[in-house]
């Protein structure tokens, strides 16, 4: 089963409506429909509307229904409502239920077999999400705005200069020291520099600029969204950890949780291990919750790097997936999958 997602945010006066869609491609429909019993197949976890979801699909229906049921499950969060769409035909709106929601009578099996939606033994289901989040409107913080203004002014009040990747930044010792214990030790401690110029060689200039803007305004730069959010969040998280800015670090963790995919999970998991981010690590483990997802990640170069640089977290990840597979022993051959995973790890290590 293949899938893809897209998100769109629509701001309003008191709420934020997040609209998202996800397409799920069902391959070899006839073969999986001939599976013995009443099988249920699950998609890989995917991100949509800021949350992690799974789609469950019963190709032979359930015992009490002759139709093909679909269930969309929201992982560890509350939800609003969805629409199920088969090509261009929209079904009824689906109301929220206790732990997930879907459509138990989405389409009859015989109707699907005769319909134009089934092509080359495949069909596509699109899930349209509409999630309404409450937004608390707060007045502009003029004090922080004024503090941010002095960062952009060179009026003689600044007393420290930073050289970062060929660019020069001026700032105020007291402001930096008030926010960061690392800056406090660097600027006022026993080993404080005697001059007013400090060179930083392990950071890009635009990352240091974002760091300064956050310190002075308690917010990230407005133009940050125009950049690659995942790459910027990764670099800012490293900078926040270096200068002990815990709130900024948490903000970066939260943003990275929205960018976990099969191509990025290994890199983000390594980052969470190197910089002690338990929430980010947990989000990665929740995403990599099956051997199917794990095998897709193992194929990436990033996983090879993870296995070499962080062998302990790699073993923990494998054990976690194997443990989950053993809980589903009736659906998966755990021993075979476990041996396959372990042999791949040994090869790449």
N, C-alpha and C positions, 0 to 999 in steps of 0.2 A: 504494500500500500504506500503510495507516495502522497506528499502533501505540501502545501505552500500557504503563507499567511500574509495579510496586509492590514495595517492599522491606520486610522484617521481620528484625530481629536478635534472636537467641535466645542469651543469655549462658550459659556453663557454666563448670565449675571450671577447665579447662585449655585450652579451645578456644572459639572464637566461631563459631557457625553462622549464616551469612547466607542466608536464604531470600528468593527474589525470583521474580516472574513477569512475563512480557511477552506481550502479545497482538499478533499481526500479522494484519491484515485484507487478504486478497487480493481485489482488485476485478477486474472484467471478465475472469474466468478463461478463458472460451471464446476471447476475442480474443487474449490473450497466449499461449494454448495453440496458436494457429494460426500463431505466428511461425515464420519459416523457420529451419532449422537446429536446434541444440540450445541454445536461449537459457538464460541464467542471470540472474535478477533479484536485486538486493540491496536490503535495507532500509536506511534511514538509520541511522547509528550511534545507539545508545541506551545509557543507563546502567542497569545492574541489578546488584545485589549489590556495588556499589562499583567495578564494572569497566565498560569500554566494549565493546559487542558489535555484531555485524552478523548478520543472518539471510540466507542465500542459498537461493534457491528455483528449482528446475528444473521448469517447468510441463509439459514434454514428457518428463521423465525424462532419464537419461543413456543413452549408447549401449548400455551393457551391462545396463540395468535397465528394466523395464516400469513400475515404480512411480514415484511422485513423490518425489524426494529433497529433504530439507531439511538444511541445514548451518548450525550456529550457531558463528560465529567470534569468539574472544576476542582483543581487540587489545592487544598488548604486555603480557601478563600470563600467569600460570599459572592453571589452572582445576581444578574438581573434576568435577561431573557434572550432567546435566540430564535432564528428562523432557519429551517432546513430547506435547501433548494436543490432540486434535481434538474440540472441544466438550467432552463429558463422557467421552470414551473415551480411556483412558490407554494409551499404547504401552509397549513394553518400555523399561526404563532404558537410557540410552545411556552407554557407557563412554568415558573420556577417550582421545583419539587424539593424534597428534604435534603438529598445529598447529590443530586445531579438532575439533568433533564434531557429529554430527547423526544422521539416520536415512535410509539410502539406500533403504529399502523402507518408507517411512512408510505409504503407502496406494496401492493400484493406481488408475490413472487411471480405468478403467471403474467401479471401485467408488465412487470419489468422485462421478462423474457421476450415479450412481443413488442416492446417499446423501442423507439429509435435511440433511447438513452444508452442502451446496451450495444456497444460497438466493439468488435474484435474481442469479445468476452471481457470487456472492461466497461466501467461506468464511473462517473465523477459526481460526488456529492459536495455541495458547497454549504458551509455553515456561516450564517450571518449573525454576528453578535451585536448587541446594543447594551452597553453597560453605563449606567448613570452613577456618577460619583458625586457626593456632596462636597461642595467647596466653601470654605469659610473665608469671607471677604474681610481683609484687614486693611486698615489705612497704611499709607506709605510711612516707613520709618525715616523721618527727616534726619534724626541724629546719625543714623548709619549713612544716609546720603551725604551729609556734610563731611563725615569722616572719609567717605570715598572720594569726595572732591579734592581733599588735600593730597591724596595720592597722585592725582594728575597735575597738581600745581607745583612748580618749582619756585617757591616764594621765600626760600631761605630757612624754612622751618625743618626741612629734611636734613638729617645728619648722618646718613649711611648710604653707601653706593654699592650696588651689586653688578658684577660683570658676568653675564650668562650667555653663552653661545654667540658671542659677538655683539650682544645688545647690552645697554646700560639701563639700570633701574635705580631710582632713588626712593628712599623710604625713611621711616622714623623709628629709631631704636626702641623707644618706649612702647609704641604700638605693637611692634613685632614681639617684643618681650612679654607683653601682657597676654598675648594669644598663645605663644609657643614656648615651652620650657627649653626646647633646643635652641631657639633664637636667644632666649634669655641667657643661657650659658655661653653661647657664642659671642654675644654682644656685651655682657656684663659680668661673666664669670671670671674665675682666676686665670683662665687661658684666653680671655677675650683678646681679639685683635687690637693692636695699638693704632692702626690706621683706620681711615673711614671708607676703605674700599675692600670688598670681599669678592673673591672669584669663585664661581660655582661651575664645576666642569661636568657634573653628572646629570644635567637636566636641560631640556630644551627651553628656549626663551619663552615660547608661548605658554608652556606649562607653568613656568615661574610667574609669568604675568597673571595667569588665572589664580595662582596661589595667593599673590599679593591682593588681587581684587577681592578674593574671598575673605582674607584677613581684615581688610578695611571695611567691607560692606556686609559681611555675613551672607554673601550670595555669590553665585558663579557669574562670570561675564555674560552679558546678554547675547553676544554673538557666538557663544560656545556651541549652540545648537546647530550652527552652520557647518561645523567640523564633524569629523568621524567621531560620534559620541562614544563608541566602545573604546577606540584607541585613546581618546582623551581621558576617559574615565580610568583606564588602566594606568596611564602615566600620572594622573593626579592622585590616584590611590597610593602609588609608590611615594610621591612627594609628601602626601599627608602623613603617611607612616613615618617617613624620615623626620619630619618636623613635629610629630606628635600632635597632629590636629585631628582628634578623634571624630568630631562631627563631620568634617569634610570626608574623612575616610569612610564613614557610614553612608554618606550621600553617594560616593563613588561605588560602594558595594551595591547599593540599591539599584543604581543605573545599570551596573553590569549584570544584575540578575535578569534584566530584560533582554540581554544579548546572548544568553546561553543557547548554543545550538550544537549540532554534531561537529561543526568545523571549529567552534571556539571553546567548547567545554574543557578540553585538556589545558589550554592556555589559562583560562580563567581559574580552573581548579589549582593549577600550579601557583598562580598569583595568590589565591586564598591561603595556600599553605605557607608560602614564603613570608607573607605579611600578616599572618594570624587573623584571618577573617572568617570566623566560624559560620556566620550567616551566609556568606557567599559559598562556602564549602557545602553547607547543607543544601543550598539551592542547586548546586551542581550534582550532588548525589541524588536529589529528587528527580532531576532531569534524566540522569543515567540510571534508570530504574529497571532495565531489562537487558538481556543479552543482545537483543536486536540493536538497541541504541549503542551499547558498548562496542559491538563489532564495527559499527559505522565509524565510531570515534577511533578505534584501533587503527583504521586504515589511514589516518591523518599523520602528517609529520609531527604535528604538535604533540601527539600522544607518545611518539618515540622519545621526544625531548622530556616529557613528563616522567616517563619510566626511568630515564637515566638520572634526571636531576632530583626527583622526589620519589624514590622507590617505596618508601613507607606508605605514602598516600595512595600510590598506585596499587599496592597490595590490599590496602583497606577498601579501595574502590571495587576491586575484583571480588573480595570477600563479601562486600555488601550486595553486589549483583547476584552472586551465587546463592547467598542467603535468601534473597527474594525469589530466585528461581525455584529453590527447594520448597518454598511455601506454595508454589504453583505446580507441584510435581505432577498433578493430574493432566496438565496441559503441556508441560515441557519435559524433555529428557535431560534432567539437570546434570547428570554425571558426564554425558558427552559434551555438553556446552561448557561445563567447568573445565574439563581437560583441554578443550580447544582454546579457551581463553588463557589458561595458565601456560600452554605451550607457546602462544603468541607472545606473552609477556617475556618468557625466557629468551625467545629469539630476539626481541627488540631491546632487551636490557644489556 
